[in-house]
Amino acid sequence: MNFAFIDQKKLKLDSYIQRLIHMLLENLSSLLDSLVGINQTTKPQEASSGSIDDLIPSLRQLRVLPDMLDMPLKSITASWESGELA
């Protein structure tokens, strides 16, 4: 088995996934800004302390995902166990 070939394929795939996630976040930014504005208008008492990450809890994990693709598995596991990725 050619591990160098597998590593090269993994790097290409990781890079492609990172670009897709960045494009997704870029394209969603205006929608997310609108969502924050609507939330501030309809629920002003809750909006003062809330951010878009509070409205969409999984958004934080999505933002962290591209960086995780560059991390070794041991670092990801340690970050998860320490609560950094929760």
Secondary structure, DSSP 8 states (H G I E B T S, - for coil): --HHHHHHHHHHHHHHHHHHHHHHHHHHHHHHHHHHHHHHHH-HHHHTT--HHHHSTHHHHHHHHHHHTTS-HHHHHHHHHHTTT-
